[in-house]
Amino acid sequence: MSERQREQCWVINNEVVEPPPQIALGKEELTERHHAFIHALEAEGRLVGAGPLLDDTGNRFGTGMIIFRAATRAEAERIANSEPYIAHGVRRLKLLPWQRTAGR
């Protein structure tokens, strides 16, 4: 991909809501829905990458990131707000635009 060919992508870099809201779903069910959300993005050809944030010793810090393709901010917000942790108020959305100019 050349400098002139840019692909509009978006980064979900969310924050944990403290204290967490009371929700009907258990933690395991919410995690399963989160993983299903990521797999659905991949099946649609939208997923660029996803995963937890880990330090150099393998310890997790923060939440994680999901990078996906969407043509507009409105489309990206619709997709991001349907992510289960965000949709249930457990995490606060931080949506960042990102232009991919290299990589797959």
C-alpha positions in Angstrom: 0.0 0.0 0.0 1.5 3.3 -1.0 1.4 6.6 0.8 -1.3 7.7 -1.5 -3.5 4.7 -0.8 -4.8 5.0 2.7 -7.4 2.8 4.4 -9.6 4.4 7.0 -9.5 2.3 10.2 -10.6 2.9 13.7 -9.1 1.9 17.1 -11.3 0.9 20.0 -9.1 1.7 23.0 -11.5 1.6 25.9 -11.4 2.2 29.6 -12.9 0.1 32.5 -15.8 1.8 34.2 -15.3 2.0 37.9 -17.4 1.1 39.8 -18.8 -1.4 37.3 -22.5 -1.2 36.6 -24.9 -3.9 37.7 -25.7 -6.0 34.6 -27.7 -9.2 34.1 -24.9 -11.0 32.2 -22.2 -12.9 34.0 -18.5 -12.2 33.3 -18.1 -15.4 31.3 -21.2 -14.7 29.1 -20.0 -11.1 28.5 -16.5 -12.3 27.5 -18.0 -14.9 25.1 -20.1 -12.2 23.5 -16.9 -10.0 23.2 -15.0 -12.8 21.4 -18.0 -13.4 19.1 -18.0 -9.7 18.3 -14.4 -9.8 17.3 -14.9 -13.0 15.2 -17.9 -11.4 13.5 -15.7 -8.4 12.5 -13.2 -10.9 11.1 -15.8 -12.8 9.1 -17.0 -9.5 7.6 -13.5 -8.6 6.6 -13.4 -5.5 8.9 -10.9 -6.7 11.5 -7.4 -5.4 11.2 -6.3 -6.7 14.6 -7.4 -7.3 18.2 -5.8 -8.3 21.5 -5.0 -7.5 25.1 -2.3 -5.0 26.1 0.6 -6.9 27.8 3.8 -5.6 29.2 7.2 -7.2 28.3 6.8 -9.8 31.0 3.4 -10.9 29.7 1.3 -9.2 32.4 -1.9 -7.5 31.3 -2.4 -3.8 31.8 -5.5 -1.9 30.8 -8.0 -3.6 28.5 -7.0 -4.1 24.9 -7.4 -2.8 21.4 -9.6 -3.6 18.5 -8.6 -2.1 15.1 -11.3 -2.4 12.4 -12.2 -0.9 9.0 -15.1 1.6 8.6 -15.5 4.3 6.0 -17.0 7.0 8.3 -17.0 8.0 12.0 -20.7 7.3 12.2 -20.2 3.8 10.9 -17.3 3.2 13.3 -19.3 4.5 16.2 -22.2 2.2 15.4 -19.9 -0.8 15.2 -17.9 0.2 18.4 -21.0 0.9 20.5 -22.2 -2.6 19.7 -19.1 -4.2 21.3 -20.6 -6.1 24.3 -18.4 -4.5 27.1 -19.2 -1.1 25.8 -22.9 -1.8 25.0 -23.4 -3.0 28.6 -21.6 0.0 30.1 -18.7 -2.1 31.6 -16.2 -0.1 29.5 -16.1 3.5 28.2 -15.5 3.9 24.5 -12.4 5.7 23.3 -12.6 5.6 19.5 -9.6 6.8 17.6 -9.2 7.3 13.8 -6.2 5.5 12.3 -5.1 5.6 8.6 -3.4 2.4 7.5 -0.7 3.0 4.9 1.3 -0.2 5.3 0.8 -3.8 6.3 -2.0 -6.3 5.6 
